[in-house]
Amino acid sequence: MATIGAMPEIGGFRQKSRRLSTTWDEVKVYPIPAALYLVKNLLQADAPGYQILKNLNIISTGILYQIILKRKLTEIQWAAFILLCAGCTTAQLNPSSDHVLQAPLQGWVMAIVMALLSGFAGVYTEAIIKKRPSRNINVQNFWLYVFGMIFNAFAIMTQDFDAVMNDGFFHGYSLITVLMILNHALSGIAVSMVMKYADNIVKVYSTSVAMLLTAVVSVFLFGFHLSLAFFLGSTVVSVAIYLHSTSKARR
């Protein structure tokens, strides 16, 4: 068993363990969320219809949060969740959104599967992180990303073997690519901290707010034009956040 600086007891309290355990009992839970995130990423698309339908993961997160973590949401919190989903969807409406309801059955099935995978991956990750409260969050992240790299390497070799062999793994990389990788890495660390010290409900709300803030920042950086649908959706999201925060304050 390898270790990296196991922490002693100080003042009667044992600090969080930083041991990098390699026992099967320690690492066996991490391949599941890593595989779920891989499948979710492989199924996702950039079609406008998908971008709207993927908001179903807000509802799936709430359902799986209650089933897996056994934490009941109040009626007001459920109302806020539904408003959050409606607000995010409204904010993303555009001229091509009218075709969303005309999507084939296969598209709806994929959207539902994606929502369930996203919700389950997030809730399961929270469950395994909080099941080991004494484990350092960086150690937990290490094992999660180790299996993530293994599964993604397998997917790359399966789908893009010829391209990697002919052009190299880093073919086409630019400064923007590196910055995007760094951004995703920092986002992953931030999400794990939310999982550790808050929960998936907070993550869902923070992700929704981040989406709206990104659109606002894009106005100044890229000349993005905000639509009436965006303002209406932002208002609904704000109401959802207010309802959720007041419901927690009353408990």
N, C-alpha and C positions, 0 to 999 in steps of 0.2 A: 504494500500500500504506500503510495507516495503522498507526501505532505508538503504544504507550503505555509510554514509559520503558524502552527496551531496556537491559539491564543489562550493564555492562562486566566485564572480567576483573579479579578481585581476588585477589592472592596466587597467581597462576598457575591459578586455577580460574574457569571461566566460570559465572556464576550463571544460574539458570533464566530463560529468555527470557520477557518479558512482552509481546512484540510481538503486536498484534492483527492478524494477517495476514488479508487478504481475498482471497488467491489461491484459485483453485478447488482446487488440489492440497491446500491446508490444510483447507478446509471440506467437501470432498466426502465424507468418511467419517462426518460427524455426522448427516446425514438418516436413515441406516439405523437406528441405535438409537432415534432420536426417533420414527420411524414404528412401530417394534416396540413401544415403550412405549405409544404411542397405541392401537394395536390391542388390546394386552393390557388396557388400562384400559377400552376400550369393551366388551370381551367379558366382563369380570368381573361377578359377581353377588353378592348378599348372602345367597343361600339357604344354610342350614346345611350342606347336602350339598356345595355348592361350596367352602365354607370348609375342609372336610376334604379334598376331592379336590385342592385347590390345593397341598397339601403334596407332591404329585408333582414340583413344581418343584425340590425338594431333590435328587431323583434325577437329573432332567434337567440340573441345573447341573453335577453331578459328571461325567456322560457328556460334555456339551459342553465342559467344562473340559479333559478329556483330548483330545478331538478337535480343538478349535480352538487351544488354547494348547500342546498337545503335552506336557502335564505329567501324568505317571502317578501315580495314587493307589495306595497299597499296599493289600493285602488287609484289613489292620486298619482303614485309613481308610475303605474301602468298607463294612466291617461297621459302623463308627461312623456312616456316612452313613445306612445303612438303619435303624439304631436311632434316629437323630435324626428321620427321617421318621415312624417308628412312634410315637416318644414325643410328637411334636407332634400327631399325629393322635389319639392316646389322650387327651391333655390337652384336646382340643376336643370330646370325645364328650359328647353330651347325649341326652335321651329321643328326640329326632327323628332321631338318627344311624342308627337301625336301617333307615331308608329309603334310606340312601346306596347300598347294594348293589342296591337296586331301581330306581336311576336309569335312565332310558331310554338307549339307545345314543347318542343325540344329546348327552346330558349328559356321558357318559364321553369322547366325542370332543372336546367343548369343553374338558373338564378337561385332557386330554392336550395339546391345541393350546395352551392357556394355559400349561401347564407348560413346553412347548418354547419358546414365545415368551419367557417370563420368563427361562428359563435362557440362551437365545441372546442376548437383549438384554443381560443382565448380563455374560456372558463376552465378547461382542463389544465392549462398552464398555470393559472392562478391557484388551482387546487394543489398542484404538486409543489409550487413555491411556498405556499402557506402551510403545507403539511410538514415542511422542514424549517420551522421558524429560526432555528439556531444556525442554519447554513448560510454562509455569506452569499449575497446575491450575485457576486461576480463568479463564484464557483458554479452556481446554478446556471448562469448564463453560458459559462464555458461549455458545460456538457450539452446544453440545448443546441448551441451553435456547432459543436463538433459533429453531432448527428445531422444537423442541417446541412453542413458542408458535404458530408458523406453522401446523403441522399441527392443533393443537388449535383454533385460530381457524377453520380450514376445517371441522372437524368440528362446531363450534358453529353456524356459519352454515348448515351442511347440515341439521342435526337440529333446531335451535332458533331458526331465523331469525325466525319470527313472534313468538316470546316475547321475543327480544332487541329487536326493532323496536318492539313494543308497550309493554313494561315497562322496557326498558333493561338493559344488561349487568349492572349491580350490584343488580338487583332481588332482594330477599330476603336480602341480605348483612347480617350482624350481627357483633358483636364476636367471637362464637365462630367464625364463618366466617373472619374475618381471622386469628384465632389458629391455626386449622387450616391456613390457607395458609402462615403463617409456620413452623409446625411441619414441614410437608412440604418447605418450602424448606430449612430447616436439616437435615432428614433427607437430602435430596438431596446437600447439600454434604458431610455426614458420609460418605455412601456413596461419593462420588467420592474422598474421602481414603483410604477403605479400598481402593478399586480401585487407587489410585496407589501406596500403600505396603504393601499386603498383597495379598489376592486374593479371588476370589469365594467360596472355601471359608470364609474368615474371615467374610465377609459373611453367608453362610447360617447359620453358627453364631450370630453376634451377633444376627441377626434372630430366630432361634428363642428365644434367651435373652430378648430384649426382649419377645417375646410373653408369655412366662411371667411376667416381672417386671411387665408391664402388668396382668396378671390379679391379681397380689398387691397392687399399689397400688390397684386397683379395690375391693379388700376394704375398705380404710380410707376411700376417697373416696366410693364409691357403694354400699357395703353388699353387694358381690358375694359370693356364697357359693361357696367352692371345693369341688369334688366329689372323690370318691375317684379318679375317672378323671384328674383334674388332678394329684393327688399322684403317681399311678402314672406318668403321662406325664412329669412333671417329673423323676422318678427315672431313667427311661430316657434322657431328654435329658442328664442329668448324667453318666450312664455313657458316653454317646456322646462327650461333650466330653472326658472323661477318656481314653478310648481314642484319640481323635484327637490329643490333646496328647502322650500317651506315645509314639505311633507317630512323631511328628515329632521327639521328643527322641532316639529311637534311630537316626535316619537320619544 
